[in-house]
Amino acid sequence: MPYQFSCSKGNCQFMVRSSSSDEVERLVRAHVRMTHNGRIAVADIERETDRIELA
Ligand SMILES: [Zn+2]
């Protein structure tokens, strides 16, 4: 089941989807570092990551 993360910082429209939660975490970390010049805790990534079913 794929994992989907939507960034909730400001008006950010970043969204990532992957079948691997590890990959989602890696991509989210890279996004936060590059776009928001900051860091994000694993707990925050997990809280904002949804499991989705493909239509
Ligand atoms: Zn963002």
mmCIF file of the protein (N, C-alpha, C, O) and its ligand, coordinates in Angstrom:
data_MODEL
# 
_entry.id   MODEL 
# 
loop_
_entity.id 
_entity.type 
_entity.pdbx_number_of_molecules 
1 polymer     1 
2 non-polymer 1 
# 
_entity_poly.entity_id                      1 
_entity_poly.type                           'polypeptide(L)' 
_entity_poly.nstd_linkage                   no 
_entity_poly.nstd_monomer                   no 
_entity_poly.pdbx_seq_one_letter_code       MPYQFSCSKGNCQFMVRSSSSDEVERLVRAHVRMTHNGRIAVADIERETDRIELA 
_entity_poly.pdbx_seq_one_letter_code_can   MPYQFSCSKGNCQFMVRSSSSDEVERLVRAHVRMTHNGRIAVADIERETDRIELA 
_entity_poly.pdbx_strand_id                 A 
# 
loop_
_entity_poly_seq.entity_id 
_entity_poly_seq.num 
_entity_poly_seq.mon_id 
_entity_poly_seq.hetero 
1 1  MET n 
1 2  PRO n 
1 3  TYR n 
1 4  GLN n 
1 5  PHE n 
1 6  SER n 
1 7  CYS n 
1 8  SER n 
1 9  LYS n 
1 10 GLY n 
1 11 ASN n 
1 12 CYS n 
1 13 GLN n 
1 14 PHE n 
1 15 MET n 
1 16 VAL n 
1 17 ARG n 
1 18 SER n 
1 19 SER n 
1 20 SER n 
1 21 SER n 
1 22 ASP n 
1 23 GLU n 
1 24 VAL n 
1 25 GLU n 
1 26 ARG n 
1 27 LEU n 
1 28 VAL n 
1 29 ARG n 
1 30 ALA n 
1 31 HIS n 
1 32 VAL n 
1 33 ARG n 
1 34 MET n 
1 35 THR n 
1 36 HIS n 
1 37 ASN n 
1 38 GLY n 
1 39 ARG n 
1 40 ILE n 
1 41 ALA n 
1 42 VAL n 
1 43 ALA n 
1 44 ASP n 
1 45 ILE n 
1 46 GLU n 
1 47 ARG n 
1 48 GLU n 
1 49 THR n 
1 50 ASP n 
1 51 ARG n 
1 52 ILE n 
1 53 GLU n 
1 54 LEU n 
1 55 ALA n 
# 
loop_
_struct_asym.id 
_struct_asym.entity_id 
A 1 
B 2 
# 
loop_
_chem_comp.id 
_chem_comp.type 
_chem_comp.mon_nstd_flag 
ALA 'L-peptide linking' y 
ARG 'L-peptide linking' y 
ASN 'L-peptide linking' y 
ASP 'L-peptide linking' y 
CYS 'L-peptide linking' y 
GLN 'L-peptide linking' y 
GLU 'L-peptide linking' y 
GLY 'peptide linking'   y 
HIS 'L-peptide linking' y 
ILE 'L-peptide linking' y 
LEU 'L-peptide linking' y 
LYS 'L-peptide linking' y 
MET 'L-peptide linking' y 
PHE 'L-peptide linking' y 
PRO 'L-peptide linking' y 
SER 'L-peptide linking' y 
THR 'L-peptide linking' y 
TYR 'L-peptide linking' y 
VAL 'L-peptide linking' y 
ZN  non-polymer         . 
# 
_pdbx_entity_nonpoly.entity_id   2 
_pdbx_entity_nonpoly.name        ? 
_pdbx_entity_nonpoly.comp_id     ZN 
# 
_pdbx_nonpoly_scheme.asym_id         B 
_pdbx_nonpoly_scheme.entity_id       2 
_pdbx_nonpoly_scheme.mon_id          ZN 
_pdbx_nonpoly_scheme.ndb_seq_num     1 
_pdbx_nonpoly_scheme.pdb_seq_num     101 
_pdbx_nonpoly_scheme.auth_seq_num    101 
_pdbx_nonpoly_scheme.pdb_mon_id      ZN 
_pdbx_nonpoly_scheme.auth_mon_id     ZN 
_pdbx_nonpoly_scheme.pdb_strand_id   A 
_pdbx_nonpoly_scheme.pdb_ins_code    . 
# 
loop_
_atom_site.group_PDB 
_atom_site.id 
_atom_site.type_symbol 
_atom_site.label_atom_id 
_atom_site.label_alt_id 
_atom_site.label_comp_id 
_atom_site.label_asym_id 
_atom_site.label_entity_id 
_atom_site.label_seq_id 
_atom_site.pdbx_PDB_ins_code 
_atom_site.Cartn_x 
_atom_site.Cartn_y 
_atom_site.Cartn_z 
_atom_site.occupancy 
_atom_site.B_iso_or_equiv 
_atom_site.pdbx_formal_charge 
_atom_site.auth_seq_id 
_atom_site.auth_comp_id 
_atom_site.auth_asym_id 
_atom_site.auth_atom_id 
_atom_site.pdbx_PDB_model_num 
ATOM   1   N  N  . MET A 1 1  ? 0.852  -1.204 0.000  1.00 0.00 ? 1   MET A N  1 
ATOM   2   C  CA . MET A 1 1  ? 0.000  0.000  0.000  1.00 0.00 ? 1   MET A CA 1 
ATOM   3   C  C  . MET A 1 1  ? 0.884  1.248  0.000  1.00 0.00 ? 1   MET A C  1 
ATOM   4   O  O  . MET A 1 1  ? 1.764  1.379  0.851  1.00 0.00 ? 1   MET A O  1 
ATOM   5   N  N  . PRO A 1 2  ? 0.661  2.154  -0.933 1.00 0.00 ? 2   PRO A N  1 
ATOM   6   C  CA . PRO A 1 2  ? 1.544  3.323  -1.039 1.00 0.00 ? 2   PRO A CA 1 
ATOM   7   C  C  . PRO A 1 2  ? 1.406  4.269  0.147  1.00 0.00 ? 2   PRO A C  1 
ATOM   8   O  O  . PRO A 1 2  ? 0.396  4.301  0.849  1.00 0.00 ? 2   PRO A O  1 
ATOM   9   N  N  . TYR A 1 3  ? 2.450  5.019  0.327  1.00 0.00 ? 3   TYR A N  1 
ATOM   10  C  CA . TYR A 1 3  ? 2.477  6.041  1.359  1.00 0.00 ? 3   TYR A CA 1 
ATOM   11  C  C  . TYR A 1 3  ? 2.482  7.404  0.685  1.00 0.00 ? 3   TYR A C  1 
ATOM   12  O  O  . TYR A 1 3  ? 3.136  7.599  -0.339 1.00 0.00 ? 3   TYR A O  1 
ATOM   13  N  N  . GLN A 1 4  ? 1.747  8.345  1.268  1.00 0.00 ? 4   GLN A N  1 
ATOM   14  C  CA . GLN A 1 4  ? 1.683  9.686  0.694  1.00 0.00 ? 4   GLN A CA 1 
ATOM   15  C  C  . GLN A 1 4  ? 1.910  10.718 1.788  1.00 0.00 ? 4   GLN A C  1 
ATOM   16  O  O  . GLN A 1 4  ? 1.319  10.659 2.865  1.00 0.00 ? 4   GLN A O  1 
ATOM   17  N  N  . PHE A 1 5  ? 2.790  11.671 1.473  1.00 0.00 ? 5   PHE A N  1 
ATOM   18  C  CA . PHE A 1 5  ? 3.074  12.746 2.417  1.00 0.00 ? 5   PHE A CA 1 
ATOM   19  C  C  . PHE A 1 5  ? 2.760  14.068 1.746  1.00 0.00 ? 5   PHE A C  1 
ATOM   20  O  O  . PHE A 1 5  ? 3.198  14.314 0.623  1.00 0.00 ? 5   PHE A O  1 
ATOM   21  N  N  . SER A 1 6  ? 2.005  14.922 2.423  1.00 0.00 ? 6   SER A N  1 
ATOM   22  C  CA . SER A 1 6  ? 1.736  16.264 1.932  1.00 0.00 ? 6   SER A CA 1 
ATOM   23  C  C  . SER A 1 6  ? 2.347  17.263 2.906  1.00 0.00 ? 6   SER A C  1 
ATOM   24  O  O  . SER A 1 6  ? 2.068  17.234 4.104  1.00 0.00 ? 6   SER A O  1 
ATOM   25  N  N  . CYS A 1 7  ? 3.184  18.147 2.371  1.00 0.00 ? 7   CYS A N  1 
ATOM   26  C  CA . CYS A 1 7  ? 3.837  19.136 3.216  1.00 0.00 ? 7   CYS A CA 1 
ATOM   27  C  C  . CYS A 1 7  ? 2.808  20.174 3.667  1.00 0.00 ? 7   CYS A C  1 
ATOM   28  O  O  . CYS A 1 7  ? 2.003  20.660 2.873  1.00 0.00 ? 7   CYS A O  1 
ATOM   29  N  N  . SER A 1 8  ? 2.854  20.499 4.953  1.00 0.00 ? 8   SER A N  1 
ATOM   30  C  CA . SER A 1 8  ? 1.853  21.421 5.503  1.00 0.00 ? 8   SER A CA 1 
ATOM   31  C  C  . SER A 1 8  ? 2.469  22.748 5.923  1.00 0.00 ? 8   SER A C  1 
ATOM   32  O  O  . SER A 1 8  ? 1.838  23.536 6.629  1.00 0.00 ? 8   SER A O  1 
ATOM   33  N  N  . LYS A 1 9  ? 3.702  22.993 5.489  1.00 0.00 ? 9   LYS A N  1 
ATOM   34  C  CA . LYS A 1 9  ? 4.356  24.244 5.851  1.00 0.00 ? 9   LYS A CA 1 
ATOM   35  C  C  . LYS A 1 9  ? 3.881  25.360 4.931  1.00 0.00 ? 9   LYS A C  1 
ATOM   36  O  O  . LYS A 1 9  ? 4.082  25.299 3.718  1.00 0.00 ? 9   LYS A O  1 
ATOM   37  N  N  . GLY A 1 10 ? 3.253  26.375 5.506  1.00 0.00 ? 10  GLY A N  1 
ATOM   38  C  CA . GLY A 1 10 ? 2.828  27.536 4.726  1.00 0.00 ? 10  GLY A CA 1 
ATOM   39  C  C  . GLY A 1 10 ? 1.947  27.138 3.559  1.00 0.00 ? 10  GLY A C  1 
ATOM   40  O  O  . GLY A 1 10 ? 1.010  26.354 3.711  1.00 0.00 ? 10  GLY A O  1 
ATOM   41  N  N  . ASN A 1 11 ? 2.256  27.686 2.391  1.00 0.00 ? 11  ASN A N  1 
ATOM   42  C  CA . ASN A 1 11 ? 1.471  27.386 1.200  1.00 0.00 ? 11  ASN A CA 1 
ATOM   43  C  C  . ASN A 1 11 ? 2.134  26.318 0.342  1.00 0.00 ? 11  ASN A C  1 
ATOM   44  O  O  . ASN A 1 11 ? 1.831  26.174 -0.842 1.00 0.00 ? 11  ASN A O  1 
ATOM   45  N  N  . CYS A 1 12 ? 3.030  25.585 0.949  1.00 0.00 ? 12  CYS A N  1 
ATOM   46  C  CA . CYS A 1 12 ? 3.786  24.581 0.202  1.00 0.00 ? 12  CYS A CA 1 
ATOM   47  C  C  . CYS A 1 12 ? 2.840  23.528 -0.380 1.00 0.00 ? 12  CYS A C  1 
ATOM   48  O  O  . CYS A 1 12 ? 1.937  23.032 0.293  1.00 0.00 ? 12  CYS A O  1 
ATOM   49  N  N  . GLN A 1 13 ? 3.080  23.207 -1.652 1.00 0.00 ? 13  GLN A N  1 
ATOM   50  C  CA . GLN A 1 13 ? 2.233  22.230 -2.333 1.00 0.00 ? 13  GLN A CA 1 
ATOM   51  C  C  . GLN A 1 13 ? 2.963  20.906 -2.544 1.00 0.00 ? 13  GLN A C  1 
ATOM   52  O  O  . GLN A 1 13 ? 2.492  20.041 -3.283 1.00 0.00 ? 13  GLN A O  1 
ATOM   53  N  N  . PHE A 1 14 ? 4.101  20.755 -1.898 1.00 0.00 ? 14  PHE A N  1 
ATOM   54  C  CA . PHE A 1 14 ? 4.896  19.537 -2.080 1.00 0.00 ? 14  PHE A CA 1 
ATOM   55  C  C  . PHE A 1 14 ? 4.123  18.303 -1.636 1.00 0.00 ? 14  PHE A C  1 
ATOM   56  O  O  . PHE A 1 14 ? 3.520  18.279 -0.564 1.00 0.00 ? 14  PHE A O  1 
ATOM   57  N  N  . MET A 1 15 ? 4.154  17.290 -2.476 1.00 0.00 ? 15  MET A N  1 
ATOM   58  C  CA . MET A 1 15 ? 3.524  16.023 -2.137 1.00 0.00 ? 15  MET A CA 1 
ATOM   59  C  C  . MET A 1 15 ? 4.358  14.907 -2.732 1.00 0.00 ? 15  MET A C  1 
ATOM   60  O  O  . MET A 1 15 ? 4.822  15.000 -3.868 1.00 0.00 ? 15  MET A O  1 
ATOM   61  N  N  . VAL A 1 16 ? 4.544  13.857 -1.959 1.00 0.00 ? 16  VAL A N  1 
ATOM   62  C  CA . VAL A 1 16 ? 5.321  12.731 -2.447 1.00 0.00 ? 16  VAL A CA 1 
ATOM   63  C  C  . VAL A 1 16 ? 4.565  11.447 -2.154 1.00 0.00 ? 16  VAL A C  1 
ATOM   64  O  O  . VAL A 1 16 ? 3.882  11.320 -1.138 1.00 0.00 ? 16  VAL A O  1 
ATOM   65  N  N  . ARG A 1 17 ? 4.706  10.505 -3.065 1.00 0.00 ? 17  ARG A N  1 
ATOM   66  C  CA . ARG A 1 17 ? 4.006  9.237  -2.915 1.00 0.00 ? 17  ARG A CA 1 
ATOM   67  C  C  . ARG A 1 17 ? 4.963  8.116  -3.289 1.00 0.00 ? 17  ARG A C  1 
ATOM   68  O  O  . ARG A 1 17 ? 5.646  8.192  -4.310 1.00 0.00 ? 17  ARG A O  1 
ATOM   69  N  N  . SER A 1 18 ? 5.013  7.093  -2.478 1.00 0.00 ? 18  SER A N  1 
ATOM   70  C  CA . SER A 1 18 ? 5.909  5.980  -2.754 1.00 0.00 ? 18  SER A CA 1 
ATOM   71  C  C  . SER A 1 18 ? 5.383  4.732  -2.072 1.00 0.00 ? 18  SER A C  1 
ATOM   72  O  O  . SER A 1 18 ? 4.647  4.805  -1.087 1.00 0.00 ? 18  SER A O  1 
ATOM   73  N  N  . SER A 1 19 ? 5.769  3.591  -2.607 1.00 0.00 ? 19  SER A N  1 
ATOM   74  C  CA . SER A 1 19 ? 5.381  2.329  -1.959 1.00 0.00 ? 19  SER A CA 1 
ATOM   75  C  C  . SER A 1 19 ? 6.290  2.026  -0.783 1.00 0.00 ? 19  SER A C  1 
ATOM   76  O  O  . SER A 1 19 ? 6.043  1.086  -0.028 1.00 0.00 ? 19  SER A O  1 
ATOM   77  N  N  . SER A 1 20 ? 7.343  2.821  -0.624 1.00 0.00 ? 20  SER A N  1 
ATOM   78  C  CA . SER A 1 20 ? 8.307  2.613  0.459  1.00 0.00 ? 20  SER A CA 1 
ATOM   79  C  C  . SER A 1 20 ? 8.255  3.758  1.449  1.00 0.00 ? 20  SER A C  1 
ATOM   80  O  O  . SER A 1 20 ? 8.468  4.912  1.077  1.00 0.00 ? 20  SER A O  1 
ATOM   81  N  N  . SER A 1 21 ? 7.975  3.454  2.697  1.00 0.00 ? 21  SER A N  1 
ATOM   82  C  CA . SER A 1 21 ? 7.941  4.503  3.716  1.00 0.00 ? 21  SER A CA 1 
ATOM   83  C  C  . SER A 1 21 ? 9.335  5.087  3.927  1.00 0.00 ? 21  SER A C  1 
ATOM   84  O  O  . SER A 1 21 ? 9.476  6.264  4.258  1.00 0.00 ? 21  SER A O  1 
ATOM   85  N  N  . ASP A 1 22 ? 10.363 4.262  3.733  1.00 0.00 ? 22  ASP A N  1 
ATOM   86  C  CA . ASP A 1 22 ? 11.726 4.767  3.870  1.00 0.00 ? 22  ASP A CA 1 
ATOM   87  C  C  . ASP A 1 22 ? 12.032 5.804  2.795  1.00 0.00 ? 22  ASP A C  1 
ATOM   88  O  O  . ASP A 1 22 ? 12.688 6.812  3.057  1.00 0.00 ? 22  ASP A O  1 
ATOM   89  N  N  . GLU A 1 23 ? 11.546 5.541  1.575  1.00 0.00 ? 23  GLU A N  1 
ATOM   90  C  CA . GLU A 1 23 ? 11.797 6.478  0.485  1.00 0.00 ? 23  GLU A CA 1 
ATOM   91  C  C  . GLU A 1 23 ? 11.039 7.781  0.728  1.00 0.00 ? 23  GLU A C  1 
ATOM   92  O  O  . GLU A 1 23 ? 11.564 8.867  0.483  1.00 0.00 ? 23  GLU A O  1 
ATOM   93  N  N  . VAL A 1 24 ? 9.808  7.666  1.209  1.00 0.00 ? 24  VAL A N  1 
ATOM   94  C  CA . VAL A 1 24 ? 9.039  8.868  1.538  1.00 0.00 ? 24  VAL A CA 1 
ATOM   95  C  C  . VAL A 1 24 ? 9.804  9.700  2.549  1.00 0.00 ? 24  VAL A C  1 
ATOM   96  O  O  . VAL A 1 24 ? 9.933  10.914 2.390  1.00 0.00 ? 24  VAL A O  1 
ATOM   97  N  N  . GLU A 1 25 ? 10.308 9.054  3.583  1.00 0.00 ? 25  GLU A N  1 
ATOM   98  C  CA . GLU A 1 25 ? 11.037 9.775  4.627  1.00 0.00 ? 25  GLU A CA 1 
ATOM   99  C  C  . GLU A 1 25 ? 12.267 10.466 4.047  1.00 0.00 ? 25  GLU A C  1 
ATOM   100 O  O  . GLU A 1 25 ? 12.567 11.610 4.391  1.00 0.00 ? 25  GLU A O  1 
ATOM   101 N  N  . ARG A 1 26 ? 12.966 9.771  3.175  1.00 0.00 ? 26  ARG A N  1 
ATOM   102 C  CA . ARG A 1 26 ? 14.183 10.331 2.580  1.00 0.00 ? 26  ARG A CA 1 
ATOM   103 C  C  . ARG A 1 26 ? 13.847 11.542 1.711  1.00 0.00 ? 26  ARG A C  1 
ATOM   104 O  O  . ARG A 1 26 ? 14.517 12.572 1.788  1.00 0.00 ? 26  ARG A O  1 
ATOM   105 N  N  . LEU A 1 27 ? 12.819 11.417 0.892  1.00 0.00 ? 27  LEU A N  1 
ATOM   106 C  CA . LEU A 1 27 ? 12.442 12.509 0.005  1.00 0.00 ? 27  LEU A CA 1 
ATOM   107 C  C  . LEU A 1 27 ? 11.911 13.707 0.787  1.00 0.00 ? 27  LEU A C  1 
ATOM   108 O  O  . LEU A 1 27 ? 12.182 14.856 0.440  1.00 0.00 ? 27  LEU A O  1 
ATOM   109 N  N  . VAL A 1 28 ? 11.159 13.427 1.840  1.00 0.00 ? 28  VAL A N  1 
ATOM   110 C  CA . VAL A 1 28 ? 10.622 14.521 2.663  1.00 0.00 ? 28  VAL A CA 1 
ATOM   111 C  C  . VAL A 1 28 ? 11.753 15.272 3.341  1.00 0.00 ? 28  VAL A C  1 
ATOM   112 O  O  . VAL A 1 28 ? 11.756 16.502 3.384  1.00 0.00 ? 28  VAL A O  1 
ATOM   113 N  N  . ARG A 1 29 ? 12.712 14.528 3.870  1.00 0.00 ? 29  ARG A N  1 
ATOM   114 C  CA . ARG A 1 29 ? 13.854 15.179 4.513  1.00 0.00 ? 29  ARG A CA 1 
ATOM   115 C  C  . ARG A 1 29 ? 14.594 16.077 3.523  1.00 0.00 ? 29  ARG A C  1 
ATOM   116 O  O  . ARG A 1 29 ? 14.964 17.202 3.857  1.00 0.00 ? 29  ARG A O  1 
ATOM   117 N  N  . ALA A 1 30 ? 14.805 15.586 2.323  1.00 0.00 ? 30  ALA A N  1 
ATOM   118 C  CA . ALA A 1 30 ? 15.504 16.370 1.312  1.00 0.00 ? 30  ALA A CA 1 
ATOM   119 C  C  . ALA A 1 30 ? 14.701 17.613 0.948  1.00 0.00 ? 30  ALA A C  1 
ATOM   120 O  O  . ALA A 1 30 ? 15.264 18.694 0.776  1.00 0.00 ? 30  ALA A O  1 
ATOM   121 N  N  . HIS A 1 31 ? 13.393 17.458 0.833  1.00 0.00 ? 31  HIS A N  1 
ATOM   122 C  CA . HIS A 1 31 ? 12.518 18.592 0.503  1.00 0.00 ? 31  HIS A CA 1 
ATOM   123 C  C  . HIS A 1 31 ? 12.576 19.658 1.593  1.00 0.00 ? 31  HIS A C  1 
ATOM   124 O  O  . HIS A 1 31 ? 12.752 20.842 1.302  1.00 0.00 ? 31  HIS A O  1 
ATOM   125 N  N  . VAL A 1 32 ? 12.429 19.239 2.838  1.00 0.00 ? 32  VAL A N  1 
ATOM   126 C  CA . VAL A 1 32 ? 12.426 20.203 3.950  1.00 0.00 ? 32  VAL A CA 1 
ATOM   127 C  C  . VAL A 1 32 ? 13.764 20.921 4.028  1.00 0.00 ? 32  VAL A C  1 
ATOM   128 O  O  . VAL A 1 32 ? 13.820 22.123 4.289  1.00 0.00 ? 32  VAL A O  1 
ATOM   129 N  N  . ARG A 1 33 ? 14.838 20.180 3.802  1.00 0.00 ? 33  ARG A N  1 
ATOM   130 C  CA . ARG A 1 33 ? 16.169 20.771 3.873  1.00 0.00 ? 33  ARG A CA 1 
ATOM   131 C  C  . ARG A 1 33 ? 16.367 21.812 2.771  1.00 0.00 ? 33  ARG A C  1 
ATOM   132 O  O  . ARG A 1 33 ? 16.885 22.901 3.021  1.00 0.00 ? 33  ARG A O  1 
ATOM   133 N  N  . MET A 1 34 ? 15.948 21.467 1.551  1.00 0.00 ? 34  MET A N  1 
ATOM   134 C  CA . MET A 1 34 ? 16.206 22.348 0.413  1.00 0.00 ? 34  MET A CA 1 
ATOM   135 C  C  . MET A 1 34 ? 15.201 23.491 0.326  1.00 0.00 ? 34  MET A C  1 
ATOM   136 O  O  . MET A 1 34 ? 15.579 24.632 0.058  1.00 0.00 ? 34  MET A O  1 
ATOM   137 N  N  . THR A 1 35 ? 13.925 23.192 0.551  1.00 0.00 ? 35  THR A N  1 
ATOM   138 C  CA . THR A 1 35 ? 12.874 24.183 0.338  1.00 0.00 ? 35  THR A CA 1 
ATOM   139 C  C  . THR A 1 35 ? 12.625 25.043 1.562  1.00 0.00 ? 35  THR A C  1 
ATOM   140 O  O  . THR A 1 35 ? 12.385 26.244 1.444  1.00 0.00 ? 35  THR A O  1 
ATOM   141 N  N  . HIS A 1 36 ? 12.679 24.439 2.726  1.00 0.00 ? 36  HIS A N  1 
ATOM   142 C  CA . HIS A 1 36 ? 12.358 25.182 3.939  1.00 0.00 ? 36  HIS A CA 1 
ATOM   143 C  C  . HIS A 1 36 ? 13.599 25.469 4.780  1.00 0.00 ? 36  HIS A C  1 
ATOM   144 O  O  . HIS A 1 36 ? 13.515 26.077 5.847  1.00 0.00 ? 36  HIS A O  1 
ATOM   145 N  N  . ASN A 1 37 ? 14.733 25.029 4.290  1.00 0.00 ? 37  ASN A N  1 
ATOM   146 C  CA . ASN A 1 37 ? 15.998 25.284 4.973  1.00 0.00 ? 37  ASN A CA 1 
ATOM   147 C  C  . ASN A 1 37 ? 15.927 24.846 6.434  1.00 0.00 ? 37  ASN A C  1 
ATOM   148 O  O  . ASN A 1 37 ? 16.405 25.538 7.333  1.00 0.00 ? 37  ASN A O  1 
ATOM   149 N  N  . GLY A 1 38 ? 15.325 23.688 6.643  1.00 0.00 ? 38  GLY A N  1 
ATOM   150 C  CA . GLY A 1 38 ? 15.165 23.225 8.019  1.00 0.00 ? 38  GLY A CA 1 
ATOM   151 C  C  . GLY A 1 38 ? 15.197 21.716 8.101  1.00 0.00 ? 38  GLY A C  1 
ATOM   152 O  O  . GLY A 1 38 ? 15.619 21.036 7.166  1.00 0.00 ? 38  GLY A O  1 
ATOM   153 N  N  . ARG A 1 39 ? 14.749 21.204 9.223  1.00 0.00 ? 39  ARG A N  1 
ATOM   154 C  CA . ARG A 1 39 ? 14.710 19.765 9.436  1.00 0.00 ? 39  ARG A CA 1 
ATOM   155 C  C  . ARG A 1 39 ? 13.326 19.359 9.926  1.00 0.00 ? 39  ARG A C  1 
ATOM   156 O  O  . ARG A 1 39 ? 12.544 20.192 10.385 1.00 0.00 ? 39  ARG A O  1 
ATOM   157 N  N  . ILE A 1 40 ? 13.041 18.079 9.821  1.00 0.00 ? 40  ILE A N  1 
ATOM   158 C  CA . ILE A 1 40 ? 11.747 17.575 10.278 1.00 0.00 ? 40  ILE A CA 1 
ATOM   159 C  C  . ILE A 1 40 ? 11.979 16.283 11.047 1.00 0.00 ? 40  ILE A C  1 
ATOM   160 O  O  . ILE A 1 40 ? 12.807 15.459 10.658 1.00 0.00 ? 40  ILE A O  1 
ATOM   161 N  N  . ALA A 1 41 ? 11.256 16.116 12.125 1.00 0.00 ? 41  ALA A N  1 
ATOM   162 C  CA . ALA A 1 41 ? 11.416 14.930 12.956 1.00 0.00 ? 41  ALA A CA 1 
ATOM   163 C  C  . ALA A 1 41 ? 10.711 13.734 12.330 1.00 0.00 ? 41  ALA A C  1 
ATOM   164 O  O  . ALA A 1 41 ? 9.716  13.884 11.621 1.00 0.00 ? 41  ALA A O  1 
ATOM   165 N  N  . VAL A 1 42 ? 11.235 12.562 12.599 1.00 0.00 ? 42  VAL A N  1 
ATOM   166 C  CA . VAL A 1 42 ? 10.617 11.341 12.075 1.00 0.00 ? 42  VAL A CA 1 
ATOM   167 C  C  . VAL A 1 42 ? 9.156  11.263 12.499 1.00 0.00 ? 42  VAL A C  1 
ATOM   168 O  O  . VAL A 1 42 ? 8.299  10.859 11.713 1.00 0.00 ? 42  VAL A O  1 
ATOM   169 N  N  . ALA A 1 43 ? 8.873  11.646 13.733 1.00 0.00 ? 43  ALA A N  1 
ATOM   170 C  CA . ALA A 1 43 ? 7.497  11.584 14.237 1.00 0.00 ? 43  ALA A CA 1 
ATOM   171 C  C  . ALA A 1 43 ? 6.577  12.485 13.413 1.00 0.00 ? 43  ALA A C  1 
ATOM   172 O  O  . ALA A 1 43 ? 5.422  12.141 13.166 1.00 0.00 ? 43  ALA A O  1 
ATOM   173 N  N  . ASP A 1 44 ? 7.097  13.642 12.990 1.00 0.00 ? 44  ASP A N  1 
ATOM   174 C  CA . ASP A 1 44 ? 6.280  14.552 12.179 1.00 0.00 ? 44  ASP A CA 1 
ATOM   175 C  C  . ASP A 1 44 ? 6.035  13.970 10.795 1.00 0.00 ? 44  ASP A C  1 
ATOM   176 O  O  . ASP A 1 44 ? 4.945  14.108 10.239 1.00 0.00 ? 44  ASP A O  1 
ATOM   177 N  N  . ILE A 1 45 ? 7.056  13.318 10.239 1.00 0.00 ? 45  ILE A N  1 
ATOM   178 C  CA . ILE A 1 45 ? 6.885  12.682 8.932  1.00 0.00 ? 45  ILE A CA 1 
ATOM   179 C  C  . ILE A 1 45 ? 5.824  11.593 9.031  1.00 0.00 ? 45  ILE A C  1 
ATOM   180 O  O  . ILE A 1 45 ? 4.927  11.500 8.194  1.00 0.00 ? 45  ILE A O  1 
ATOM   181 N  N  . GLU A 1 46 ? 5.947  10.774 10.070 1.00 0.00 ? 46  GLU A N  1 
ATOM   182 C  CA . GLU A 1 46 ? 4.999  9.666  10.218 1.00 0.00 ? 46  GLU A CA 1 
ATOM   183 C  C  . GLU A 1 46 ? 3.582  10.173 10.446 1.00 0.00 ? 46  GLU A C  1 
ATOM   184 O  O  . GLU A 1 46 ? 2.618  9.593  9.948  1.00 0.00 ? 46  GLU A O  1 
ATOM   185 N  N  . ARG A 1 47 ? 3.463  11.277 11.216 1.00 0.00 ? 47  ARG A N  1 
ATOM   186 C  CA . ARG A 1 47 ? 2.130  11.801 11.508 1.00 0.00 ? 47  ARG A CA 1 
ATOM   187 C  C  . ARG A 1 47 ? 1.452  12.345 10.247 1.00 0.00 ? 47  ARG A C  1 
ATOM   188 O  O  . ARG A 1 47 ? 0.231  12.281 10.111 1.00 0.00 ? 47  ARG A O  1 
ATOM   189 N  N  . GLU A 1 48 ? 2.247  12.871 9.345  1.00 0.00 ? 48  GLU A N  1 
ATOM   190 C  CA . GLU A 1 48 ? 1.671  13.493 8.151  1.00 0.00 ? 48  GLU A CA 1 
ATOM   191 C  C  . GLU A 1 48 ? 1.721  12.582 6.934  1.00 0.00 ? 48  GLU A C  1 
ATOM   192 O  O  . GLU A 1 48 ? 1.396  12.996 5.822  1.00 0.00 ? 48  GLU A O  1 
ATOM   193 N  N  . THR A 1 49 ? 2.129  11.344 7.153  1.00 0.00 ? 49  THR A N  1 
ATOM   194 C  CA . THR A 1 49 ? 2.154  10.384 6.060  1.00 0.00 ? 49  THR A CA 1 
ATOM   195 C  C  . THR A 1 49 ? 0.899  9.513  6.129  1.00 0.00 ? 49  THR A C  1 
ATOM   196 O  O  . THR A 1 49 ? 0.595  8.904  7.154  1.00 0.00 ? 49  THR A O  1 
ATOM   197 N  N  . ASP A 1 50 ? 0.191  9.475  5.018  1.00 0.00 ? 50  ASP A N  1 
ATOM   198 C  CA . ASP A 1 50 ? -1.029 8.683  4.950  1.00 0.00 ? 50  ASP A CA 1 
ATOM   199 C  C  . ASP A 1 50 ? -0.799 7.449  4.094  1.00 0.00 ? 50  ASP A C  1 
ATOM   200 O  O  . ASP A 1 50 ? -0.051 7.485  3.116  1.00 0.00 ? 50  ASP A O  1 
ATOM   201 N  N  . ARG A 1 51 ? -1.441 6.374  4.468  1.00 0.00 ? 51  ARG A N  1 
ATOM   202 C  CA . ARG A 1 51 ? -1.460 5.205  3.613  1.00 0.00 ? 51  ARG A CA 1 
ATOM   203 C  C  . ARG A 1 51 ? -2.656 5.326  2.678  1.00 0.00 ? 51  ARG A C  1 
ATOM   204 O  O  . ARG A 1 51 ? -3.777 5.593  3.109  1.00 0.00 ? 51  ARG A O  1 
ATOM   205 N  N  . ILE A 1 52 ? -2.398 5.127  1.417  1.00 0.00 ? 52  ILE A N  1 
ATOM   206 C  CA . ILE A 1 52 ? -3.478 5.302  0.441  1.00 0.00 ? 52  ILE A CA 1 
ATOM   207 C  C  . ILE A 1 52 ? -3.615 4.046  -0.411 1.00 0.00 ? 52  ILE A C  1 
ATOM   208 O  O  . ILE A 1 52 ? -2.693 3.239  -0.532 1.00 0.00 ? 52  ILE A O  1 
ATOM   209 N  N  . GLU A 1 53 ? -4.775 3.918  -0.982 1.00 0.00 ? 53  GLU A N  1 
ATOM   210 C  CA . GLU A 1 53 ? -5.016 2.824  -1.910 1.00 0.00 ? 53  GLU A CA 1 
ATOM   211 C  C  . GLU A 1 53 ? -5.138 3.401  -3.300 1.00 0.00 ? 53  GLU A C  1 
ATOM   212 O  O  . GLU A 1 53 ? -5.818 4.407  -3.507 1.00 0.00 ? 53  GLU A O  1 
ATOM   213 N  N  . LEU A 1 54 ? -4.487 2.773  -4.243 1.00 0.00 ? 54  LEU A N  1 
ATOM   214 C  CA . LEU A 1 54 ? -4.567 3.235  -5.635 1.00 0.00 ? 54  LEU A CA 1 
ATOM   215 C  C  . LEU A 1 54 ? -5.925 2.877  -6.199 1.00 0.00 ? 54  LEU A C  1 
ATOM   216 O  O  . LEU A 1 54 ? -6.443 1.782  -5.980 1.00 0.00 ? 54  LEU A O  1 
ATOM   217 N  N  . ALA A 1 55 ? -6.490 3.826  -6.930 1.00 0.00 ? 55  ALA A N  1 
ATOM   218 C  CA . ALA A 1 55 ? -7.815 3.612  -7.510 1.00 0.00 ? 55  ALA A CA 1 
ATOM   219 C  C  . ALA A 1 55 ? -7.718 2.584  -8.643 1.00 0.00 ? 55  ALA A C  1 
ATOM   220 O  O  . ALA A 1 55 ? -8.727 2.258  -9.268 1.00 0.00 ? 55  ALA A O  1 
HETATM 221 ZN ZN . ZN  B 2 .  ? 7.249  21.955 1.912  1.00 0.00 2 101 ZN  A ZN 1 
# 
